[in-house]
Amino acid sequence: MELRHLSGFVAVAEELHFGRAAERLHMAQSPLSQQIRLLERDLGVTLFDRTTRSVRLTSAGQALLEPARHLLAEAAVIRRTVRAAGAGEVGRVSVGFAGASSYAALPVLARAVTSELPGIELVLEGQTYSGEALGRITDGTLDLGFVALPARRGIHTRAVRVEHLFLALPDTHPLVERERVELAELAQERFVTFPATRGSAVRDAVVQACHEAGFAPRITQEAPDSYSLLALVGAGVGVALVVESARDIRLEHVQFRPLAGQVSPLRIALAWRAGNDSAALRSVLRVAERVLPTPAGHPS
């Protein structure tokens, strides 16, 4: 039994006229009649009573009509689904993120993908720090991640944000009175930062900046995310160096101040494995290119 034979049968059953059914199917009447005869031979029944003046369904034809319609509808769904998947309009794309930079960019991307590519499911995996994300992208367990540049070999990236470091202080701290703070003035402070074991690019940047200012930061507590980190700052546990986007997190008793002098910014990018041939991923990247433009002065 072939789908084209069922399609011909349904057309004749609905038109009850071989000529009109053939026109509907954009084919000649003779091949259509041949299809019906092959279907009847395959099923071992007569589907139509034919005279020179009329065509009508037999009881076997009536029994076949609804199942045939159902099979053809299911086949049409399968065709649409497969074609959509081939075009990158259906599938799953896993996205790793952590920190305030991705908190700012991810909602923009997710809303656009949901609106434009409803057949694609974004699987969002939080607290996936830059180093961890790069490892998982490399081994194929993550499709896309927000990471700090530079990335490792075999990873494609597209810059989406440039983040400067800011100082987060308890509102009772004396340095709140300053417009800008020299990093060297924090040599005796207690620091709150992200975990050392998860590959946080912000933590690495903080340690590097402090070393360049002539001291090693005295880290007294770690926090798993930006909100928790700032809550610890507001509680007076310590100070923190955070990316500029963290200023969008509003918490009582926390103040932000820019740093004086030259402190290298972080370049944040979307990253994906060079060999990932997922059509769904390519579609998401096309949306990202439009809604998350590359910062000025950075190659795409």
C-alpha positions as CSV (number, residue, x, y, z in Angstrom):
1,M,0.0,0.0,0.0
2,E,1.5,3.3,-1.1
3,L,0.6,6.8,0.1
4,R,0.0,8.0,-3.4
5,H,-2.5,5.2,-3.9
6,L,-4.3,6.2,-0.7
7,S,-4.2,9.9,-1.9
8,G,-5.8,8.9,-5.2
9,F,-8.4,6.8,-3.4
10,V,-9.4,9.7,-1.1
11,A,-9.7,12.1,-4.0
12,V,-12.0,9.8,-5.9
13,A,-14.0,9.0,-2.8
14,E,-14.6,12.7,-2.1
15,E,-15.3,13.7,-5.7
16,L,-17.1,10.4,-6.7
17,H,-15.8,11.2,-10.2
18,F,-12.5,10.0,-11.7
19,G,-12.1,13.0,-14.0
20,R,-12.6,15.6,-11.3
21,A,-10.3,13.6,-8.9
22,A,-7.6,13.5,-11.6
23,E,-7.8,17.2,-12.1
24,R,-7.6,17.8,-8.3
25,L,-4.4,15.7,-8.2
26,H,-3.0,17.3,-11.3
27,M,-2.7,14.0,-13.2
28,A,-4.3,12.1,-16.0
29,Q,-7.4,9.9,-15.4
30,S,-5.8,6.7,-16.7
31,P,-2.9,6.6,-14.2
32,L,-5.4,7.4,-11.4
33,S,-7.6,4.5,-12.4
34,Q,-4.5,2.3,-12.4
35,Q,-3.6,3.4,-8.9
36,I,-7.1,2.5,-7.6
37,R,-6.9,-1.0,-9.3
38,L,-3.4,-1.6,-7.6
39,L,-4.8,-0.5,-4.2
40,E,-7.8,-2.8,-4.7
41,R,-5.5,-5.7,-5.7
42,D,-3.3,-5.0,-2.7
43,L,-6.2,-5.0,-0.3
44,G,-8.1,-7.8,-2.0
45,V,-11.4,-5.8,-2.1
46,T,-13.4,-3.7,-4.4
47,L,-13.5,0.0,-3.3
48,F,-15.8,1.5,-5.8
49,D,-18.9,0.5,-7.7
50,R,-18.4,2.0,-11.2
51,T,-20.9,2.5,-14.0
52,T,-20.7,4.7,-17.1
53,R,-22.7,7.3,-15.2
54,S,-21.7,7.1,-11.5
55,V,-19.1,6.1,-9.0
56,R,-19.9,5.1,-5.5
57,L,-18.1,3.7,-2.5
58,T,-18.5,0.0,-1.6
59,S,-18.8,-0.9,2.1
60,A,-15.1,-1.7,2.0
61,G,-14.4,1.7,0.5
62,Q,-16.4,3.4,3.2
63,A,-14.5,1.5,5.8
64,L,-11.2,2.6,4.3
65,L,-12.0,6.3,3.9
66,E,-11.4,7.6,7.4
67,P,-8.3,5.6,8.1
68,A,-6.9,6.7,4.8
69,R,-7.6,10.4,5.6
70,H,-5.9,9.9,9.0
71,L,-2.8,8.2,7.5
72,L,-2.4,11.0,4.9
73,A,-2.8,13.7,7.6
74,E,-0.1,11.9,9.7
75,A,2.2,11.7,6.7
76,A,1.7,15.4,6.0
77,V,2.7,16.1,9.7
78,I,5.8,14.0,9.3
79,R,6.8,15.8,6.1
80,R,6.4,19.2,7.7
81,T,8.3,18.2,10.9
82,V,11.2,16.7,9.0
83,R,11.5,19.7,6.6
84,A,11.3,22.1,9.6
85,A,14.0,20.1,11.4
86,G,16.2,20.2,8.3
87,A,15.7,24.0,8.1
88,G,16.6,24.4,11.7
89,E,13.1,25.3,12.8
90,V,12.6,22.4,15.2
91,G,14.9,20.9,17.8
92,R,16.6,21.6,21.2
93,V,19.5,23.9,21.9
94,S,21.2,23.8,25.3
95,V,22.5,27.1,26.6
96,G,24.9,27.5,29.6
97,F,25.0,30.7,31.5
98,A,26.2,32.2,34.8
99,G,26.6,35.7,36.1
100,A,25.2,39.1,35.4
101,S,26.5,39.4,31.8
102,S,24.4,36.5,30.7
103,Y,21.5,37.6,32.9
104,A,21.3,40.8,30.7
105,A,21.7,39.1,27.3
106,L,19.9,35.8,27.8
107,P,16.4,37.1,28.2
108,V,16.7,39.1,24.9
109,L,17.9,36.0,23.1
110,A,15.3,33.6,24.6
111,R,12.4,35.9,23.9
112,A,13.4,36.3,20.3
113,V,13.9,32.6,19.8
114,T,10.5,31.8,21.4
115,S,8.8,34.4,19.1
116,E,10.5,33.5,15.8
117,L,11.4,29.8,16.2
118,P,8.5,28.3,18.3
119,G,9.6,24.8,17.3
120,I,13.0,25.2,19.0
121,E,13.3,24.5,22.7
122,L,16.0,26.4,24.6
123,V,17.3,24.2,27.5
124,L,18.7,26.8,29.9
125,E,21.4,25.6,32.2
126,G,22.3,28.1,35.0
127,Q,25.5,28.4,37.0
128,T,27.5,27.2,34.1
129,Y,30.6,29.3,34.4
130,S,32.9,30.2,31.5
131,G,35.5,27.5,32.1
132,E,32.9,24.8,32.7
133,A,30.9,26.0,29.6
134,L,33.9,25.7,27.4
135,G,34.6,22.2,28.6
136,R,31.1,21.1,28.0
137,I,30.9,22.7,24.6
138,T,34.1,20.9,23.6
139,D,32.8,17.5,24.7
140,G,29.4,18.0,23.1
141,T,27.2,18.1,26.2
142,L,26.4,21.8,25.7
143,D,25.5,23.5,22.5
144,L,25.9,27.2,23.3
145,G,27.4,29.1,26.2
146,F,28.2,32.6,27.5
147,V,31.9,32.7,28.0
148,A,34.7,35.2,28.5
149,L,37.2,35.6,25.7
150,P,39.7,34.4,24.6
151,A,38.3,30.8,24.1
152,R,40.2,27.6,23.3
153,R,40.9,26.1,19.9
154,G,38.0,24.4,18.3
155,I,35.5,26.8,19.7
156,H,33.7,29.4,17.6
157,T,32.8,32.6,19.4
158,R,30.9,35.8,18.7
159,A,31.4,38.8,21.1
160,V,28.1,40.1,22.5
161,R,29.2,42.4,25.4
162,V,32.1,44.2,27.0
163,E,32.1,44.4,30.8
164,H,34.1,46.7,33.0
165,L,34.8,45.8,36.6
166,F,33.0,47.7,39.3
167,L,33.5,47.7,43.1
168,A,30.5,46.6,45.1
169,L,30.5,47.9,48.7
170,P,28.3,47.7,51.8
171,D,26.6,51.1,52.1
172,T,28.3,51.7,55.4
173,H,31.8,51.4,54.0
174,P,34.0,54.5,54.1
175,L,34.9,54.2,50.4
176,V,31.2,54.9,49.5
177,E,32.1,58.6,49.9
178,R,34.5,58.3,46.9
179,E,33.5,58.8,43.3
180,R,36.2,56.3,42.1
181,V,38.4,53.9,44.0
182,E,42.0,52.8,43.3
183,L,42.3,49.1,43.3
184,A,45.4,49.2,45.5
185,E,43.2,50.7,48.3
186,L,41.5,47.4,48.7
187,A,44.6,45.4,49.7
188,Q,43.4,45.0,53.3
189,E,39.8,44.3,52.4
190,R,38.0,41.0,52.7
191,F,36.6,39.8,49.3
192,V,33.6,37.9,48.3
193,T,33.8,36.2,44.9
194,F,32.7,33.3,42.8
195,P,33.8,29.7,43.4
196,A,37.4,28.8,42.5
197,T,36.5,25.3,41.2
198,R,33.9,26.2,38.5
199,G,35.9,28.2,36.0
200,S,34.5,31.7,36.7
201,A,36.1,34.2,34.4
202,V,35.1,37.0,36.7
203,R,37.0,35.5,39.6
204,D,40.0,35.0,37.4
205,A,39.8,38.7,36.3
206,V,39.5,39.8,39.9
207,V,42.6,37.9,41.0
208,Q,44.5,39.1,38.0
209,A,43.5,42.8,38.5
210,C,44.5,42.6,42.2
211,H,47.9,41.1,41.4
212,E,48.5,43.9,38.9
213,A,47.7,46.4,41.6
214,G,50.3,44.7,43.8
215,F,48.4,42.4,46.2
216,A,46.6,39.1,46.4
217,P,42.9,39.4,47.3
218,R,41.9,38.1,50.7
219,I,38.9,35.9,49.7
220,T,36.9,35.1,52.8
221,Q,33.7,33.7,51.2
222,E,32.4,32.4,47.9
223,A,28.9,32.8,46.3
224,P,27.3,30.7,43.6
225,D,25.7,33.6,41.7
226,S,25.6,37.4,41.4
227,Y,22.5,37.9,43.5
228,S,24.0,35.8,46.4
229,L,27.3,37.5,46.1
230,L,25.8,41.0,46.4
231,A,23.6,39.9,49.3
232,L,26.8,38.9,51.1
233,V,28.3,42.4,50.3
234,G,25.2,44.1,51.6
235,A,25.4,42.0,54.8
236,G,29.0,43.4,55.3
237,V,30.8,40.1,54.8
238,G,33.2,41.8,52.4
239,V,33.6,43.8,49.2
240,A,33.4,42.4,45.6
241,L,34.6,43.2,42.1
242,V,31.7,42.6,39.8
243,V,30.9,43.2,36.1
244,E,29.1,46.4,35.2
245,S,25.9,44.5,34.4
246,A,25.6,43.5,38.1
247,R,24.6,47.1,38.8
248,D,21.1,46.1,37.4
249,I,20.6,43.8,40.4
250,R,19.0,46.1,43.0
251,L,19.7,45.2,46.6
252,E,19.5,47.3,49.7
253,H,22.7,48.2,51.5
254,V,24.9,47.7,48.3
255,Q,26.6,50.6,46.5
256,F,28.7,50.4,43.3
257,R,31.7,52.5,42.5
258,P,33.9,52.6,39.3
259,L,37.6,51.8,39.6
260,A,40.3,54.4,38.9
261,G,43.1,53.6,36.6
262,Q,43.4,51.0,33.9
263,V,41.7,47.7,34.6
264,S,41.2,45.3,31.7
265,P,37.5,44.7,30.8
266,L,36.0,41.3,30.2
267,R,34.9,40.5,26.6
268,I,31.8,38.2,26.8
269,A,30.9,36.0,23.9
270,L,28.5,33.3,22.8
271,A,30.5,30.1,22.1
272,W,29.8,26.9,20.3
273,R,31.8,23.9,19.1
274,A,33.3,24.2,15.6
275,G,32.0,20.8,14.6
276,N,28.4,21.2,15.8
277,D,26.3,20.8,12.7
278,S,22.9,21.2,14.4
279,A,20.5,23.1,12.1
280,A,18.6,24.3,15.2
281,L,21.8,25.8,16.6
282,R,22.5,27.6,13.4
283,S,19.0,29.1,13.5
284,V,19.5,30.3,17.1
285,L,22.8,31.9,16.1
286,R,21.1,33.7,13.3
287,V,18.6,35.2,15.8
288,A,21.5,36.0,18.2
289,E,23.4,37.9,15.5
290,R,20.4,40.2,15.1
291,V,19.3,40.7,18.7
292,L,22.7,40.6,20.4
293,P,24.9,42.8,18.1
294,T,28.7,42.6,18.4
295,P,30.1,45.5,20.4
296,A,31.9,48.2,18.4
297,G,35.5,47.5,17.8
298,H,35.2,43.7,18.1
299,P,35.3,41.2,15.2
300,S,32.1,39.2,14.8
